[in-house]
Amino acid sequence: MASHVEQNPENHSKRRSPRRESTSENAILGKNRCHDDVSVDDLPDIVDVVMAMGRQAEAAIEPGAVVGADGGGTSPALASDDVSPVRRHPGQLDELAERARGYVKAASSANTRRAYAADWKHFSDWARRQGFATMPPDPETVGLYITALASGAGSGDKKSVSTIERRLASLSWNYAQRGTEKLDRKHRAIATVMAGIRNAHARPPRQKEALLPEDLIAMLETLDRGTLRGLRDRAMLLLGFTGALRRSEIVGLDCGRDQTQDSSGWIEIFPGKGILVTLRGKTGWREVEIGRGSADSTCPVVALETWLNLARISHGPLFRRVTGQGKKVGTERLNDQEIARLVKRTALAAGVRGDLTESERTGLFAGHSLRAGLASSAEVEERYVQKQLGHASAEMTRKYQRRRDRFRVNLTKASGL
């Protein structure tokens, strides 16, 4: 592909020059922003396009005239006594745009939007250094980009196949949201190169270490029960393990239903029985039942009730930041990164996998270690574990079961050998 670009000077010079067409939409947007100028919290440009179109329409509307069918100005032929001029209240369009932005945010998680924005910025910076334009989408440019990622050309940092595939998905999403042509991922400049990258660089997936019950108990002992922070961390670890919750699901919980806009679910405590957690996950709404433990020291219900009572929390986010030397509880929910940090910190302090070096142990544990821990240690029928994890297939659940007996079904003996 690279040789194709070099041998065709016409294509080469064309790609090196700015390729953004001077359309009406770009002309409107160009005064305020550049396509390549993307911040981590940037929202899809389609919202700005809608705003710009609305401002155009408002400027074209005059008393006694109506907007033409093509939206390009007034149409005297359509004007009559039965048609009243279109009028907008001053803040109407702004209000609709804000609602649109809210729905855009609701379409994907904050982590996904941050990752997609960061990926777009990385691609834009690379294209700028090479002298390529990012708009409109060019499969050959993207093919060279993923080649650079896989080979580490220029940076020496070779990306994994999974990272490259995510970057491709991110570019497709970004192009679609910007209302331009779609990125053709089936184009040979992308598909063939990606197939070669998979064959040359594919590796088995690296899974996070499962935290088993004995590991979790040791981790709990490293927390100070006499502080609010210690009580909060204790409740998060136990709730995350017994509910097999993702880190975003843990911090996204509220004390009750419909209490905050950024909530991912809520809890109901049934005295003497357990906790019912209602979650909005990747596959829709689901319910998770968390029963009481065999001892108060390891019971998730006791740990959660203790935290809520002493922190005086009865409404809003369940888990919040503790400030003021551990004596003051804030109002905003924790970031999900705090769960990963908590798991790593307590696992290291408890000496889990002490046979490894500290750097190796640091990379082994994360928020998913809690989910894998329950899936690996709960000695019940697999379908119950699958329901708790919210998986659509048993095959996905088995990927989390690190200690399952892989040879329980022996087809060799079953065949008569």
C-alpha positions in Angstrom: 0.0 0.0 0.0 2.8 2.3 0.9 4.5 1.6 -2.5 1.2 2.4 -4.2 1.1 5.8 -2.6 4.7 6.5 -3.6 4.3 5.4 -7.2 1.3 7.6 -7.8 2.4 11.2 -7.4 -1.0 12.5 -8.3 -2.6 10.6 -5.4 0.3 11.5 -3.1 0.0 15.2 -3.7 -3.8 15.0 -3.4 -3.6 13.3 0.0 -1.1 15.8 1.2 -3.4 18.7 0.5 -6.4 19.7 2.6 -9.4 17.7 1.4 -12.3 19.2 3.3 -14.9 20.4 0.8 -16.4 23.8 1.2 -20.0 22.7 1.8 -22.6 24.8 3.5 -22.3 22.9 6.7 -18.5 23.1 6.9 -18.7 26.8 6.0 -20.9 27.4 9.0 -18.9 25.2 11.4 -15.5 26.3 10.2 -15.8 29.7 11.9 -16.1 28.1 15.3 -14.2 24.8 15.3 -12.0 22.5 13.4 -12.8 18.8 12.8 -9.4 17.9 14.2 -9.8 19.9 17.3 -11.3 17.3 19.5 -11.2 17.4 23.3 -11.8 14.4 25.5 -15.3 15.5 26.4 -16.2 16.6 22.8 -19.7 15.6 21.6 -20.6 14.5 18.1 -20.5 17.4 15.6 -24.0 16.5 14.3 -25.4 18.6 17.2 -23.5 21.6 16.0 -24.8 20.9 12.5 -28.4 21.0 13.7 -27.7 24.2 15.5 -26.1 25.8 12.5 -29.0 24.8 10.2 -31.4 26.2 12.7 -29.6 29.6 12.7 -29.7 29.6 8.9 -33.4 29.0 8.9 -34.1 31.7 11.4 -32.1 34.2 9.3 -34.1 33.4 6.2 -37.5 33.8 7.8 -39.1 37.1 7.4 -42.7 38.3 8.1 -45.1 37.1 5.3 -42.7 34.4 4.0 -42.3 30.7 4.8 -39.4 28.3 4.4 -39.1 26.5 1.1 -39.3 22.8 0.9 -35.5 22.6 0.4 -34.8 24.7 3.4 -32.8 27.1 1.3 -34.9 30.3 1.7 -38.4 31.7 1.2 -40.9 30.3 -1.3 -43.3 33.0 -2.5 -45.4 30.4 -4.3 -46.3 28.8 -1.1 -47.2 32.0 0.7 -51.0 32.5 1.3 -53.4 33.7 3.9 -53.7 30.1 5.2 -50.0 29.8 6.0 -48.7 31.7 8.9 -45.0 32.7 9.1 -42.7 30.3 11.2 -41.6 32.0 14.4 -39.4 30.7 17.1 -39.0 31.8 20.6 -35.5 33.0 21.4 -34.3 30.1 23.5 -36.2 27.3 21.7 -33.4 26.0 19.5 -30.9 26.2 22.3 -33.1 24.2 24.6 -33.6 21.5 22.0 -29.9 21.4 21.3 -29.2 20.9 25.1 -31.8 18.1 25.1 -30.1 16.5 22.1 -26.7 16.7 23.9 -28.2 15.0 26.8 -29.5 12.1 24.7 -26.1 11.9 22.9 -24.5 11.4 26.3 -27.1 8.8 27.3 -26.3 6.8 24.2 -22.9 5.7 25.5 -21.1 5.5 28.8 -18.7 8.3 29.9 -15.8 5.9 29.7 -16.7 5.0 26.1 -17.0 8.6 25.1 -13.6 9.4 26.7 -11.9 6.5 24.9 -13.4 7.4 21.5 -12.5 11.0 21.8 -8.9 10.1 22.9 -8.6 7.6 19.9 -9.8 10.3 17.5 -7.3 12.8 18.9 -4.5 10.2 18.5 -5.5 9.5 14.9 -5.8 13.2 14.1 -2.3 13.9 15.6 -0.8 11.1 13.6 -2.4 12.2 10.3 -1.3 15.8 10.9 2.3 14.7 11.4 2.2 12.7 8.2 0.6 15.5 6.2 -2.7 13.6 5.7 -6.2 15.0 6.0 -8.6 13.3 8.3 -11.7 14.3 6.4 -13.3 12.8 4.4 -12.5 9.2 5.6 -9.9 7.6 3.4 -9.4 3.8 3.8 -5.8 4.0 2.6 -4.9 6.6 5.2 -6.5 4.5 7.9 -4.7 1.4 6.6 -1.4 3.2 7.0 -2.4 4.3 10.5 -3.2 0.8 11.7 0.1 -0.4 10.1 1.9 2.2 12.2 0.1 1.0 15.3 1.0 -2.6 14.8 4.6 -2.1 13.8 5.4 0.7 16.2 6.7 2.9 13.4 7.8 6.3 14.6 7.1 5.6 18.3 8.4 2.1 18.9 5.2 1.3 20.8 3.6 -1.7 19.2 -0.1 -1.9 19.9 -2.0 -5.1 20.5 -4.6 -6.5 18.1 -7.4 -5.7 20.5 -6.2 -2.1 20.8 -6.0 -1.7 17.1 -9.5 -3.2 16.6 -10.9 -0.8 19.2 -9.2 2.2 17.4 -10.9 1.1 14.2 -14.3 0.9 15.9 -13.6 4.3 17.4 -12.8 5.9 14.0 -16.0 4.4 12.5 -18.0 5.8 15.3 -16.4 9.2 15.1 -16.9 9.5 11.3 -20.5 8.4 11.6 -21.2 11.0 14.4 -19.7 13.8 12.3 -22.2 13.2 9.6 -19.6 12.6 6.9 -19.2 9.6 4.7 -18.9 6.3 6.5 -15.5 4.7 6.9 -15.4 1.6 4.7 -13.8 -1.0 7.0 -14.3 -3.7 4.3 -12.1 -1.8 1.9 -9.0 -3.9 1.0 -6.7 -1.2 2.3 -8.1 -1.8 5.8 -9.5 -5.4 5.8 -6.5 -7.0 4.2 -4.0 -5.2 6.4 -6.1 -6.0 9.5 -6.2 -9.7 8.5 -2.4 -9.7 8.3 -2.0 -7.9 11.6 -4.2 -10.6 13.3 -2.2 -13.4 11.8 1.2 -11.9 12.7 0.5 -10.4 16.1 -2.6 -12.1 17.6 -2.0 -13.4 21.2 -4.2 -15.2 23.7 -6.2 -12.8 25.8 -4.7 -11.9 29.2 -7.3 -12.1 31.9 -7.2 -10.4 35.3 -6.5 -12.7 38.3 -9.6 -13.9 40.2 -9.8 -12.9 43.9 -10.9 -15.9 45.8 -12.8 -15.8 49.2 -9.6 -16.3 51.2 -7.9 -13.5 49.2 -10.9 -11.1 49.8 -10.9 -11.8 53.6 -7.2 -11.0 53.8 -7.8 -7.8 51.8 -10.6 -6.8 54.2 -8.3 -7.1 57.1 -6.0 -4.4 55.7 -8.8 -1.8 56.0 -9.3 0.3 59.1 -12.8 -0.4 60.5 -12.5 2.7 62.7 -12.7 5.1 59.8 -15.4 6.1 57.4 -13.1 5.4 54.5 -12.3 1.9 55.7 -16.0 1.2 56.2 -16.8 2.5 52.7 -14.1 0.4 51.1 -15.2 -2.7 52.9 -18.7 -2.3 51.7 -17.5 -1.7 48.1 -15.3 -4.8 48.0 -18.0 -7.1 49.5 -20.8 -5.7 47.4 -18.7 -6.0 44.2 -17.6 -9.5 45.0 -21.0 -11.0 46.1 -22.9 -9.2 43.3 -20.3 -9.9 40.7 -20.6 -6.2 39.7 -18.5 -4.2 37.3 -16.7 -1.2 38.8 -18.9 1.2 37.0 -22.0 -0.6 38.4 -20.6 -0.4 42.0 -20.1 3.4 42.0 -23.2 4.0 39.9 -25.6 2.8 42.5 -28.1 5.1 44.4 -29.9 4.5 47.6 -33.3 4.4 45.8 -34.9 4.6 42.4 -34.9 7.8 40.3 -32.7 9.8 42.7 -30.0 11.1 40.4 -29.5 11.5 36.6 -26.1 9.8 36.4 -27.3 6.6 38.3 -26.8 3.2 36.8 -29.1 1.5 39.3 -30.3 1.4 42.9 -30.6 -0.9 45.9 -33.4 -2.3 48.2 -32.4 -3.8 51.5 -34.7 -6.6 52.8 -34.1 -6.9 56.6 -32.9 -10.4 57.6 -32.6 -11.5 53.9 -30.4 -9.5 51.7 -30.1 -6.8 49.1 -31.8 -6.5 45.7 -29.7 -4.5 43.2 -31.4 -3.2 40.1 -28.9 -2.4 37.4 -28.9 -0.8 33.9 -26.1 -2.8 32.2 -24.8 -3.3 28.7 -27.7 -5.7 27.9 -30.5 -3.7 29.6 -32.0 -3.8 33.0 -31.3 -6.7 35.3 -31.7 -7.6 39.0 -29.0 -9.1 41.2 -29.8 -10.7 44.5 -27.2 -10.5 47.2 -27.9 -12.7 50.3 -26.6 -12.3 53.8 -23.2 -13.8 54.7 -22.5 -16.6 57.2 -20.7 -14.1 59.5 -21.1 -10.4 60.1 -17.4 -9.8 59.4 -17.9 -10.9 55.8 -21.5 -10.1 55.2 -22.1 -7.5 52.4 -25.5 -6.5 53.9 -23.9 -5.7 57.3 -21.0 -3.8 55.7 -23.4 -1.7 53.5 -25.8 -0.9 56.4 -22.9 0.1 58.6 -21.5 2.5 56.0 -24.8 4.1 55.2 -25.7 4.6 58.9 -22.4 6.0 60.0 -22.0 8.1 56.9 -25.6 9.3 57.3 -26.5 8.6 53.7 -30.2 8.0 52.8 -30.5 9.6 49.4 -28.4 9.8 46.3 -25.1 8.1 45.4 -24.3 5.1 47.5 -20.5 5.5 47.6 -18.9 8.9 47.9 -15.6 10.6 48.5 -14.5 10.9 52.2 -12.6 14.2 52.9 -11.6 16.3 55.9 -9.2 13.7 57.4 -11.7 11.0 57.0 -14.5 12.7 58.9 -16.6 14.3 56.1 -18.6 12.6 53.4 -19.1 14.4 50.1 -22.2 14.5 47.9 -20.8 13.4 44.5 -20.3 9.7 43.6 -16.9 8.1 43.3 -15.2 7.6 40.0 -15.0 4.0 38.9 -11.2 4.2 38.8 -11.3 4.2 42.6 -12.5 0.6 42.5 -9.6 -0.6 40.5 -7.2 1.3 42.7 -8.8 -0.1 45.8 -8.5 -3.7 44.5 -4.9 -3.3 43.6 -3.9 -1.5 46.8 -5.6 -4.0 49.2 -4.4 -7.1 47.2 -0.8 -5.9 47.4 -1.2 -5.0 51.1 -2.7 -8.5 51.8 0.1 -10.3 50.0 -2.1 -11.9 47.4 0.1 -13.9 45.0 3.2 -13.2 47.1 5.1 -15.6 44.8 5.3 -12.8 42.2 7.2 -9.5 42.1 5.3 -6.3 43.1 5.2 -5.1 39.5 3.8 -8.4 38.3 1.1 -8.4 41.0 0.1 -4.8 40.2 -0.8 -5.8 36.7 -2.8 -8.9 37.8 -5.6 -7.3 39.7 -8.3 -4.8 38.8 -12.1 -4.3 39.2 -12.9 -7.4 37.2 -11.0 -9.5 39.7 -14.1 -9.3 41.9 -16.4 -10.6 39.2 -14.0 -13.4 38.3 -13.7 -14.3 42.0 -17.3 -15.0 42.5 -17.6 -16.9 39.2 -14.6 -19.0 40.2 -15.6 -19.8 43.8 -19.4 -20.1 43.9 -20.1 -23.8 44.0 -23.6 -23.7 42.5 -25.1 -24.6 39.2 -23.6 -22.7 36.4 -26.9 -21.1 35.3 -27.1 -19.2 38.7 -23.6 -17.8 38.2 -24.5 -16.8 34.7 -27.6 -14.9 35.9 -25.6 -13.1 38.6 -23.0 -11.9 36.1 -25.7 -10.9 33.6 -24.2 -12.9 30.7 -26.3 -13.9 27.7 -24.3 -17.1 27.2 -22.8 -19.8 29.4 -19.6 -19.6 27.3 -19.0 -16.1 28.4 -19.5 -17.1 32.1 -17.0 -19.9 31.7 -14.3 -17.4 30.7 -14.6 -15.9 34.2 -14.4 -19.3 36.0 -10.7 -19.6 36.6 -11.0 -22.7 38.9 -13.7 -24.7 37.1 -13.0 -28.3 36.4 -12.4 -28.3 32.6 -12.3 -32.1 32.5 -15.5 -32.8 34.4 -17.0 -34.0 31.1 -14.6 -36.5 29.7 -15.4 -37.2 26.1 -12.5 -39.6 25.8 -14.0 -42.0 28.3 -17.5 -41.3 27.0 -16.4 -42.5 23.5 -15.3 -45.8 25.0 -11.5 -45.3 25.1 
